[in-house]
Amino acid sequence: MHISKKPIGFWSAVSMGIGAMVGAGIFALLGEASAISGSAVYISFIIGGIIALFSGYSLGKLGARYPSSGGIIEYLAQSYGVGFFTGTMGIMLYFAAIVSLSLIAKAFGNYAITFLPANETSAMFHHLFSIGIIVLFVLINLKGAKDVAIWERITVGIKFVVLSVLSVAGIIFLKPELLSTNHYPPTSDIFFSLAITFFAFEGFRVITNAAEDMPTPSKTLPRSMMTAIVLVMVLYVAIAFAVFGNLPVDKVIEAKDVALAEAALPIFGQIGFTIVAITALIATASAINANLYAVTNVTYQLAKDGELPAPFGKPIGHSREGLIISGILVITFSLLFDLSEIAAIGSISILFIHTITHIGHLKIISETGGSKVLVFMAAMLSFIAMVLALIYVSKELDNIMFILIGFVLVASLTEILLQKITKREIKPRINN
């Protein structure tokens, strides 16, 4: 009997998506989001999930037609052709992936230091933990895709069990008065919190990068993406009810970086706090693993088609030197920015790239067989969420606008330099 050598099946792909979403999302961002939308944060998670589902539909159709390890890079090349615009978007996507990883690394550090006595050296240890986890998974990922899939199945199982128990117990013991609509902020704040909550879903796109490692991507990719998003949305909403049904909003905001573990205290006591904190470490580690796999594939795709300097494409073990360079960049970002800044930069960058990708999909929709209405909705919802996020950050985080402009300029300049120096461009890998 012939056994497929391609390691990423349906549940492995779902696990990768859940691993990438849950670690970056609920553990890292619940406190940040609650500072904007309070106990109504669950509504923001539902809206973010709906936007992700439309995006997932569009990307799933693109991935089924163009199964490439480059993921979104491939779809941009198919839609917009070879040239400056596609190249710049490719570099922007790479930056966004690095930003995402730096957020997860910071979240890992936040939970890791809860096991140490609180003192003035905890900030130093936070950085050490954040750097250490990136270094560890760079080494693990150098061994290739098979180990990624095995690790994801194990960690997603642990994560889901602990979070489900916390959700169920939290909902059983919740105090309805804490969830009263009287405590809700203005409706605009709930929409503004999309600047944070959409980032809790953005990890689903890592599934597109695994397409070349799937035995039947045309079926596996769309199904696994939608399944992962729905499961994560249900989990996020349940956790939001559990947390805000047991802790007043000010307590959640006060705990901010470790809000989820803090929510376990009134239900399970110190043991609950410890179990959730350990799970957070496993979850964030799992998300780093899944995202590093995607970043490696993106850099590989860019290098193969001449978009990034040649060192990114040199093999080390079963992977690429780009993985090591990416790791260094992730560590740099995690040292430069705080959680809310990283979430805002990442969210806006990803929503912008998704909008461009869905608009491009409309140009080639006869190739993918997608629904024009659903793909148009994906583009519109991503664009509206991006505008809302921009309005929010322009009021609250002055320097973020300059950083975002800087990102676009650096990506554009990098693209111009690469075209001048290498004379190479992004080219579609899948022929029509």
C-alpha positions as CSV (number, residue, x, y, z in Angstrom):
1,M,0.0,0.0,0.0
2,H,1.3,3.4,-0.9
3,I,1.7,5.8,2.0
4,S,1.8,9.5,1.2
5,K,5.1,11.1,2.3
6,K,3.4,14.5,2.7
7,P,3.1,15.0,6.5
8,I,0.3,17.7,6.8
9,G,-3.1,16.0,6.8
10,F,-6.5,17.6,7.7
11,W,-6.1,17.5,11.5
12,S,-2.5,18.4,11.3
13,A,-3.5,21.5,9.3
14,V,-6.3,22.3,11.7
15,S,-3.9,21.9,14.6
16,M,-1.4,24.3,13.0
17,G,-4.1,26.9,12.5
18,I,-5.4,26.5,16.1
19,G,-1.9,26.5,17.5
20,A,-1.0,29.7,15.7
21,M,-4.3,31.5,16.6
22,V,-4.8,30.5,20.3
23,G,-1.3,31.2,21.5
24,A,-1.1,34.6,19.9
25,G,-4.7,35.4,20.8
26,I,-6.4,34.6,24.0
27,F,-3.3,34.4,26.2
28,A,-1.5,37.4,24.9
29,L,-4.3,39.8,24.1
30,L,-7.4,39.3,26.3
31,G,-6.2,42.0,28.8
32,E,-5.2,44.4,26.0
33,A,-8.6,44.0,24.3
34,S,-10.5,44.4,27.6
35,A,-8.9,47.8,28.2
36,I,-10.8,49.0,25.1
37,S,-14.1,47.0,25.1
38,G,-14.4,45.9,28.7
39,S,-16.8,43.0,29.3
40,A,-18.2,43.3,25.8
41,V,-14.9,41.9,24.4
42,Y,-16.7,38.7,23.4
43,I,-18.7,40.7,20.8
44,S,-15.4,41.9,19.4
45,F,-14.2,38.3,19.2
46,I,-17.3,37.3,17.3
47,I,-16.9,40.1,14.8
48,G,-13.2,39.3,14.4
49,G,-14.1,35.7,13.8
50,I,-16.6,36.5,11.1
51,I,-14.1,38.7,9.3
52,A,-11.6,35.8,9.6
53,L,-14.2,33.3,8.2
54,F,-14.7,35.4,5.1
55,S,-10.9,35.8,4.7
56,G,-10.5,32.1,5.3
57,Y,-13.0,31.3,2.5
58,S,-11.1,33.6,0.0
59,L,-7.7,32.3,1.0
60,G,-8.9,28.7,1.0
61,K,-10.2,29.0,-2.6
62,L,-6.9,30.6,-3.6
63,G,-4.9,27.9,-1.8
64,A,-6.9,25.1,-3.4
65,R,-6.2,26.5,-6.9
66,Y,-2.5,27.5,-6.2
67,P,-1.1,25.1,-3.6
68,S,2.2,26.8,-2.8
69,S,4.4,27.1,0.3
70,G,4.5,30.8,-0.5
71,G,0.8,31.1,0.5
72,I,-0.4,34.7,0.2
73,I,2.8,35.6,-1.7
74,E,1.8,33.1,-4.5
75,Y,-1.7,34.6,-4.6
76,L,-0.4,38.1,-5.0
77,A,1.8,37.1,-7.8
78,Q,-1.0,35.3,-9.5
79,S,-3.4,38.3,-9.1
80,Y,-1.0,41.3,-9.7
81,G,1.7,39.7,-11.8
82,V,5.4,40.3,-11.4
83,G,6.7,43.7,-10.3
84,F,7.2,46.3,-7.7
85,F,3.7,46.1,-6.1
86,T,3.8,42.3,-5.6
87,G,7.3,42.4,-4.3
88,T,6.6,45.2,-1.7
89,M,3.5,43.3,-0.5
90,G,5.6,40.2,-0.1
91,I,8.0,42.0,2.1
92,M,5.2,43.6,4.1
93,L,3.7,40.1,4.7
94,Y,7.1,38.9,6.0
95,F,7.3,41.9,8.4
96,A,3.8,41.2,9.6
97,A,4.7,37.6,10.3
98,I,7.8,38.7,12.3
99,V,5.7,41.1,14.3
100,S,3.3,38.4,15.1
101,L,6.0,36.1,16.4
102,S,7.5,38.9,18.5
103,L,4.1,39.4,20.2
104,I,3.9,35.7,21.1
105,A,7.4,35.6,22.4
106,K,6.6,38.6,24.7
107,A,3.5,36.7,25.9
108,F,5.6,33.6,26.7
109,G,7.9,35.9,28.7
110,N,5.0,37.4,30.6
111,Y,3.7,34.1,31.8
112,A,7.2,32.6,32.4
113,I,8.1,35.3,35.0
114,T,4.9,34.5,37.1
115,F,6.9,31.5,38.3
116,L,9.6,33.7,39.7
117,P,9.5,35.9,42.8
118,A,8.5,39.5,41.9
119,N,11.5,41.8,42.1
120,E,13.4,44.3,40.0
121,T,15.2,41.7,37.9
122,S,11.9,40.2,36.6
123,A,12.1,42.5,33.5
124,M,15.5,41.2,32.6
125,F,14.2,37.6,33.0
126,H,11.2,38.4,30.8
127,H,13.5,39.3,28.0
128,L,15.6,36.2,28.6
129,F,12.6,33.9,28.4
130,S,11.3,35.6,25.3
131,I,14.6,35.3,23.5
132,G,15.1,31.7,24.7
133,I,11.9,30.3,23.4
134,I,12.6,31.8,19.9
135,V,16.1,30.2,19.8
136,L,14.6,26.8,20.9
137,F,12.0,26.7,18.2
138,V,14.4,27.9,15.5
139,L,16.5,24.8,16.3
140,I,13.4,22.5,16.4
141,N,12.1,23.9,13.0
142,L,15.4,23.3,11.4
143,K,14.5,19.6,11.4
144,G,11.5,20.1,9.0
145,A,7.8,19.8,8.6
146,K,7.1,16.4,10.1
147,D,8.2,17.4,13.6
148,V,6.1,20.6,13.3
149,A,3.0,18.5,12.7
150,I,3.6,16.1,15.6
151,W,4.4,18.9,18.1
152,E,1.2,20.8,17.0
153,R,-1.1,17.8,17.6
154,I,0.3,17.3,21.1
155,T,0.2,20.9,22.2
156,V,-3.2,21.7,20.7
157,G,-4.7,18.8,22.6
158,I,-3.3,20.0,26.0
159,K,-4.3,23.6,25.3
160,F,-7.8,22.8,24.3
161,V,-8.5,20.6,27.3
162,V,-7.3,23.2,29.8
163,L,-9.1,26.1,28.1
164,S,-12.3,24.1,27.8
165,V,-12.2,23.2,31.5
166,L,-11.6,26.8,32.4
167,S,-14.4,27.9,30.1
168,V,-17.0,25.4,31.4
169,A,-16.1,26.0,35.1
170,G,-16.0,29.8,34.5
171,I,-19.5,29.8,32.9
172,I,-20.9,27.5,35.6
173,F,-19.7,29.9,38.4
174,L,-20.2,33.2,36.5
175,K,-21.9,36.1,38.2
176,P,-24.4,37.5,35.7
177,E,-24.2,41.0,37.1
178,L,-20.6,41.3,35.9
179,L,-21.7,40.7,32.3
180,S,-24.6,43.2,32.5
181,T,-24.9,45.5,29.4
182,N,-24.8,48.4,31.9
183,H,-21.0,47.9,32.1
184,Y,-20.5,47.9,28.3
185,P,-18.4,50.7,26.8
186,P,-19.7,52.8,23.9
187,T,-20.4,50.7,20.7
188,S,-17.6,52.4,18.9
189,D,-15.1,51.0,21.4
190,I,-16.2,47.5,20.7
191,F,-15.4,48.0,17.0
192,F,-12.2,49.8,17.8
193,S,-11.1,46.7,19.8
194,L,-10.9,44.9,16.5
195,A,-7.4,46.5,16.3
196,I,-6.5,43.9,19.0
197,T,-9.0,41.0,18.6
198,F,-8.5,40.4,14.9
199,F,-4.9,39.7,15.6
200,A,-6.1,36.9,17.8
201,F,-7.3,35.1,14.7
202,E,-4.7,36.1,12.1
203,G,-2.7,32.9,12.7
204,F,-5.1,30.9,10.5
205,R,-3.2,32.0,7.4
206,V,-0.3,29.7,8.4
207,I,-2.3,26.8,7.0
208,T,-1.9,28.3,3.4
209,N,1.9,27.9,3.7
210,A,1.6,24.2,4.4
211,A,-0.2,23.5,1.1
212,E,2.8,21.9,-0.6
213,D,3.1,19.5,2.4
214,M,-0.6,18.4,2.0
215,P,-1.5,15.2,0.1
216,T,-4.7,16.8,-1.4
217,P,-4.6,20.6,-0.8
218,S,-7.7,21.3,-2.9
219,K,-9.8,19.6,-0.3
220,T,-7.7,19.8,2.8
221,L,-6.8,23.5,2.7
222,P,-10.3,25.1,2.6
223,R,-11.8,22.6,5.1
224,S,-9.0,22.8,7.6
225,M,-9.0,26.6,7.5
226,M,-12.7,27.1,8.1
227,T,-12.7,24.4,10.8
228,A,-9.8,26.0,12.7
229,I,-11.5,29.4,12.6
230,V,-14.9,28.2,13.9
231,L,-13.4,26.1,16.7
232,V,-11.2,29.1,17.8
233,M,-14.1,31.6,17.7
234,V,-16.3,29.3,19.9
235,L,-13.4,28.9,22.3
236,Y,-12.6,32.7,22.5
237,V,-16.3,33.6,23.2
238,A,-16.6,30.9,25.9
239,I,-13.4,32.1,27.6
240,A,-14.5,35.7,27.4
241,F,-17.7,34.8,29.2
242,A,-15.8,32.7,31.8
243,V,-13.2,35.5,32.5
244,F,-15.6,38.5,32.6
245,G,-18.2,36.5,34.5
246,N,-15.8,36.0,37.3
247,L,-13.6,39.1,37.4
248,P,-14.6,42.7,37.3
249,V,-13.2,44.6,34.2
250,D,-10.7,46.6,36.3
251,K,-9.2,43.4,37.7
252,V,-8.8,42.0,34.2
253,I,-7.1,45.2,33.0
254,E,-4.9,45.2,36.1
255,A,-3.8,41.6,35.4
256,K,-3.5,42.6,31.7
257,D,-0.5,40.5,30.5
258,V,-1.6,37.4,32.5
259,A,-5.4,38.0,32.6
260,L,-6.4,34.4,31.7
261,A,-4.4,32.9,34.6
262,E,-5.8,35.6,36.9
263,A,-9.4,34.5,36.0
264,A,-8.6,31.0,37.2
265,L,-7.9,32.3,40.7
266,P,-11.5,32.8,42.0
267,I,-12.6,29.4,40.5
268,F,-9.6,27.1,41.2
269,G,-7.3,29.1,43.5
270,Q,-3.5,29.2,43.1
271,I,-3.4,25.7,41.5
272,G,-5.7,27.0,38.8
273,F,-3.5,30.0,38.2
274,T,-0.5,27.8,37.9
275,I,-2.1,25.3,35.5
276,V,-3.4,28.1,33.2
277,A,0.1,29.8,33.3
278,I,1.8,26.5,32.4
279,T,-0.8,26.0,29.6
280,A,-0.1,29.6,28.4
281,L,3.6,28.7,28.1
282,I,2.7,25.5,26.1
283,A,0.2,27.5,24.0
284,T,2.5,30.4,23.1
285,A,5.3,27.9,22.4
286,S,3.0,26.0,20.1
287,A,2.0,29.3,18.3
288,I,5.7,30.2,17.9
289,N,6.3,26.8,16.4
290,A,3.4,27.1,13.9
291,N,4.2,30.6,12.9
292,L,8.0,30.0,12.5
293,Y,7.0,27.2,10.0
294,A,5.0,29.7,8.0
295,V,7.7,32.4,8.1
296,T,10.3,29.9,7.0
297,N,8.2,29.0,4.0
298,V,7.5,32.7,3.1
299,T,11.2,33.5,3.2
300,Y,12.0,30.3,1.2
301,Q,9.4,31.3,-1.4
302,L,10.9,34.8,-1.7
303,A,14.4,33.6,-1.9
304,K,13.6,31.0,-4.5
305,D,12.1,33.7,-6.8
306,G,14.9,36.2,-6.1
307,E,12.9,38.5,-3.8
308,L,15.1,38.3,-0.7
309,P,18.9,38.1,-0.5
310,A,20.4,34.7,-1.3
311,P,21.3,33.8,2.3
312,F,17.6,33.3,3.1
313,G,17.5,30.4,0.7
314,K,20.6,28.4,1.7
315,P,19.7,25.1,3.3
316,I,20.7,24.2,6.9
317,G,19.5,20.7,7.8
318,H,16.0,20.3,6.3
319,S,15.2,24.0,6.4
320,R,16.6,27.4,5.4
321,E,19.0,30.0,6.7
322,G,16.1,32.4,6.5
323,L,14.8,30.7,9.6
324,I,17.8,31.9,11.6
325,I,17.7,35.4,10.2
326,S,13.9,35.5,10.9
327,G,14.6,34.5,14.5
328,I,17.1,37.4,15.0
329,L,14.5,39.9,13.6
330,V,11.8,38.5,16.0
331,I,14.0,38.9,19.0
332,T,14.8,42.5,17.9
333,F,11.1,43.4,17.6
334,S,10.2,41.9,20.9
335,L,12.8,44.1,22.6
336,L,11.7,47.3,20.9
337,F,7.8,47.3,21.3
338,D,5.2,46.5,24.0
339,L,2.2,44.2,23.5
340,S,-0.4,46.8,22.5
341,E,2.0,48.4,20.0
342,I,2.9,45.0,18.5
343,A,-0.8,43.9,18.3
344,A,-1.8,47.2,16.5
345,I,1.1,47.1,14.0
346,G,0.4,43.4,13.3
347,S,-3.3,43.7,13.0
348,I,-3.3,46.7,10.6
349,S,-0.5,45.2,8.5
350,I,-2.4,41.9,8.1
351,L,-5.8,43.5,7.4
352,F,-4.2,45.6,4.7
353,I,-2.5,42.6,3.1
354,H,-5.7,40.6,3.3
355,T,-7.7,43.4,1.7
356,I,-5.2,43.6,-1.2
357,T,-5.2,39.8,-1.6
358,H,-9.0,39.6,-1.7
359,I,-9.2,42.4,-4.2
360,G,-6.7,40.5,-6.3
361,H,-8.7,37.3,-5.9
362,L,-11.6,39.1,-7.6
363,K,-9.4,39.6,-10.7
364,I,-8.7,35.9,-11.1
365,I,-12.0,34.5,-9.6
366,S,-12.8,32.5,-12.7
367,E,-9.6,30.5,-12.1
368,T,-10.5,29.7,-8.4
369,G,-14.2,29.1,-8.8
370,G,-14.9,31.2,-5.7
371,S,-18.1,33.2,-5.0
372,K,-17.7,36.8,-6.1
373,V,-20.1,37.9,-3.3
374,L,-18.1,36.1,-0.5
375,V,-14.7,37.3,-1.8
376,F,-16.0,40.9,-2.1
377,M,-17.3,40.6,1.5
378,A,-13.9,39.4,2.6
379,A,-12.2,42.4,1.0
380,M,-14.8,44.9,2.4
381,L,-14.8,43.5,6.0
382,S,-11.0,43.5,6.1
383,F,-10.8,47.0,4.8
384,I,-13.4,48.4,7.3
385,A,-11.7,46.6,10.2
386,M,-8.4,48.1,9.1
387,V,-9.9,51.7,8.9
388,L,-11.4,51.3,12.4
389,A,-8.0,50.0,13.7
390,L,-6.3,53.0,12.1
391,I,-8.7,55.5,13.7
392,Y,-8.2,53.9,17.1
393,V,-4.4,53.8,17.0
394,S,-4.1,57.4,15.6
395,K,-5.9,58.6,18.8
396,E,-4.3,56.3,21.4
397,L,-0.8,55.3,20.1
398,D,0.8,58.4,18.4
399,N,4.0,56.7,17.3
400,I,2.3,53.7,15.7
401,M,1.2,55.7,12.6
402,F,4.9,56.6,12.0
403,I,6.0,53.0,12.5
404,L,3.4,51.8,10.0
405,I,4.5,54.4,7.5
406,G,8.1,53.3,8.2
407,F,7.2,49.7,7.5
408,V,5.7,50.6,4.1
409,L,8.7,52.7,3.2
410,V,11.2,50.1,4.3
411,A,9.4,47.4,2.3
412,S,9.2,49.6,-0.8
413,L,12.9,50.6,-0.5
414,T,13.9,47.0,0.1
415,E,12.0,46.0,-3.0
416,I,13.6,48.7,-5.2
417,L,17.1,47.7,-3.9
418,L,16.5,44.0,-4.6
419,Q,15.3,44.7,-8.1
420,K,18.4,46.9,-8.8
421,I,20.9,44.5,-7.2
422,T,19.6,41.1,-8.1
423,K,17.5,41.9,-11.2
424,R,15.1,39.2,-10.0
425,E,11.4,39.4,-9.2
426,I,8.6,37.4,-7.6
427,K,7.2,35.0,-10.1
428,P,4.1,32.7,-9.7
429,R,5.2,29.1,-9.0
430,I,1.9,27.5,-10.1
431,N,1.3,27.8,-13.8
432,N,-2.2,28.5,-15.1
